[in-house]
Amino acid sequence: MSAARLSRPVLFAVCGTLLVAVVMTLGLRLEDRRWLDDSGRVLPFVAAPDSPETSQHLADPYTFTHLLHGVVLFWPLAWAARRLLPERRAAFVTAAAFVACAAVETGWEILENSPPVIARYRTNTAALGYSGDTIVNSLGDLAACLTGFLLASRIGAKASAVVFLTVELALLIAVRDGLILSVLMLLVPLDGLRDWQAGR
């Protein structure tokens, strides 16, 4: 489809998101993040959460926590966009919230890959060998977040809550982690919980 045929809100969302992705990439490069892991490969998915290749390829179990970022972010950002842009059509309001979601996720990716946060992950959570994300992984996380945003925009609040709880439960069972546990362990590390996550 040519750019001329794209609606203005869609064109705004695409261009805004690409600009945000460029800013994220530049920010990560300034933090000395690499494009790829040492092997130079790009795997579509790394299943083992404790693998040294986790956070180095396009997706891994923690990608689902970024999907949940988008599910959660849709609601406050859509509300704020409606309040700030009351005269705009609904499609433009959603596009503005979409770009804002990309910007928030970008801010998190840059913060998450800063030396102090990497050190906090290594000392406070079960991610003892965590050394930060590659740029490819961060781009995959951004795509997952925006997918979660679009999903929430289509299915409504109740279904979004079901998706959130289902994904959290699946991650808890599969990898002994999830979005809520990650936030908890970053803010208030608990030795017993960390031992359980590590299988001790």
MOHUHU-V298194 format. One record per residue. N is the residue number from 1. SS is DSSP state (a for helix, b for strand, c for the rest). OMEGA is omega in whole degrees, -180 to 180 (none if undefined). Layout:
n=N ss=SS omega=OMEGA
n=N ss=SS omega=OMEGA
This chain:
n=1 ss=c omega=-179
n=2 ss=c omega=179
n=3 ss=a omega=-179
n=4 ss=a omega=-178
n=5 ss=a omega=179
n=6 ss=c omega=176
n=7 ss=c omega=-179
n=8 ss=a omega=178
n=9 ss=a omega=180
n=10 ss=a omega=179
n=11 ss=a omega=177
n=12 ss=a omega=-179
n=13 ss=a omega=-179
n=14 ss=a omega=-178
n=15 ss=a omega=179
n=16 ss=a omega=-179
n=17 ss=a omega=177
n=18 ss=a omega=178
n=19 ss=a omega=179
n=20 ss=a omega=179
n=21 ss=a omega=177
n=22 ss=a omega=178
n=23 ss=a omega=179
n=24 ss=a omega=-179
n=25 ss=a omega=178
n=26 ss=a omega=178
n=27 ss=a omega=180
n=28 ss=a omega=177
n=29 ss=a omega=177
n=30 ss=a omega=176
n=31 ss=c omega=180
n=32 ss=c omega=175
n=33 ss=c omega=180
n=34 ss=c omega=176
n=35 ss=c omega=-174
n=36 ss=c omega=175
n=37 ss=c omega=-174
n=38 ss=c omega=-178
n=39 ss=c omega=-177
n=40 ss=c omega=179
n=41 ss=c omega=171
n=42 ss=c omega=177
n=43 ss=c omega=179
n=44 ss=c omega=-178
n=45 ss=c omega=173
n=46 ss=b omega=-171
n=47 ss=c omega=-174
n=48 ss=c omega=-179
n=49 ss=c omega=-178
n=50 ss=c omega=178
n=51 ss=c omega=175
n=52 ss=c omega=179
n=53 ss=c omega=175
n=54 ss=c omega=-178
n=55 ss=c omega=180
n=56 ss=c omega=-178
n=57 ss=c omega=-171
n=58 ss=c omega=-177
n=59 ss=c omega=178
n=60 ss=b omega=-179
n=61 ss=c omega=-178
n=62 ss=c omega=174
n=63 ss=a omega=-179
n=64 ss=a omega=175
n=65 ss=a omega=178
n=66 ss=a omega=172
n=67 ss=a omega=179
n=68 ss=a omega=173
n=69 ss=a omega=-178
n=70 ss=a omega=178
n=71 ss=a omega=-179
n=72 ss=a omega=-176
n=73 ss=a omega=-178
n=74 ss=a omega=-170
n=75 ss=a omega=179
n=76 ss=a omega=-179
n=77 ss=a omega=177
n=78 ss=a omega=178
n=79 ss=a omega=-179
n=80 ss=a omega=180
n=81 ss=a omega=178
n=82 ss=a omega=-180
n=83 ss=a omega=-177
n=84 ss=a omega=-178
n=85 ss=c omega=-173
n=86 ss=c omega=-177
n=87 ss=c omega=-176
n=88 ss=c omega=176
n=89 ss=c omega=-177
n=90 ss=a omega=-178
n=91 ss=a omega=179
n=92 ss=a omega=178
n=93 ss=a omega=179
n=94 ss=a omega=179
n=95 ss=a omega=179
n=96 ss=a omega=178
n=97 ss=a omega=179
n=98 ss=a omega=179
n=99 ss=a omega=177
n=100 ss=a omega=178
n=101 ss=a omega=177
n=102 ss=a omega=-179
n=103 ss=a omega=179
n=104 ss=a omega=180
n=105 ss=a omega=177
n=106 ss=a omega=177
n=107 ss=a omega=179
n=108 ss=a omega=-179
n=109 ss=a omega=179
n=110 ss=a omega=178
n=111 ss=a omega=-178
n=112 ss=a omega=-177
n=113 ss=c omega=175
n=114 ss=c omega=-178
n=115 ss=a omega=-180
n=116 ss=a omega=-179
n=117 ss=a omega=175
n=118 ss=a omega=179
n=119 ss=a omega=180
n=120 ss=a omega=175
n=121 ss=a omega=-175
n=122 ss=a omega=-176
n=123 ss=a omega=-172
n=124 ss=a omega=-175
n=125 ss=c omega=178
n=126 ss=c omega=-178
n=127 ss=c omega=-172
n=128 ss=c omega=-178
n=129 ss=c omega=-176
n=130 ss=c omega=180
n=131 ss=c omega=-179
n=132 ss=c omega=-177
n=133 ss=c omega=164
n=134 ss=c omega=178
n=135 ss=a omega=178
n=136 ss=a omega=179
n=137 ss=a omega=179
n=138 ss=a omega=176
n=139 ss=a omega=175
n=140 ss=a omega=178
n=141 ss=a omega=177
n=142 ss=a omega=178
n=143 ss=a omega=179
n=144 ss=a omega=179
n=145 ss=a omega=-179
n=146 ss=a omega=174
n=147 ss=a omega=177
n=148 ss=a omega=177
n=149 ss=a omega=-179
n=150 ss=a omega=178
n=151 ss=a omega=-180
n=152 ss=a omega=-179
n=153 ss=a omega=-177
n=154 ss=a omega=-168
n=155 ss=a omega=177
n=156 ss=a omega=-172
n=157 ss=a omega=-177
n=158 ss=a omega=179
n=159 ss=a omega=177
n=160 ss=a omega=178
n=161 ss=a omega=178
n=162 ss=a omega=178
n=163 ss=a omega=-179
n=164 ss=a omega=-178
n=165 ss=a omega=180
n=166 ss=a omega=180
n=167 ss=a omega=178
n=168 ss=a omega=180
n=169 ss=a omega=179
n=170 ss=a omega=178
n=171 ss=a omega=179
n=172 ss=a omega=-180
n=173 ss=a omega=-173
n=174 ss=a omega=-173
n=175 ss=a omega=180
n=176 ss=c omega=180
n=177 ss=c omega=-180
n=178 ss=c omega=-178
n=179 ss=a omega=-178
n=180 ss=a omega=179
n=181 ss=a omega=179
n=182 ss=a omega=179
n=183 ss=a omega=180
n=184 ss=a omega=-176
n=185 ss=a omega=175
n=186 ss=a omega=-175
n=187 ss=a omega=-176
n=188 ss=c omega=-178
n=189 ss=c omega=-180
n=190 ss=c omega=-175
n=191 ss=a omega=-179
n=192 ss=a omega=180
n=193 ss=a omega=178
n=194 ss=a omega=177
n=195 ss=a omega=178
n=196 ss=a omega=179
n=197 ss=a omega=-180
n=198 ss=c omega=179
n=199 ss=c omega=180
n=200 ss=c omega=none
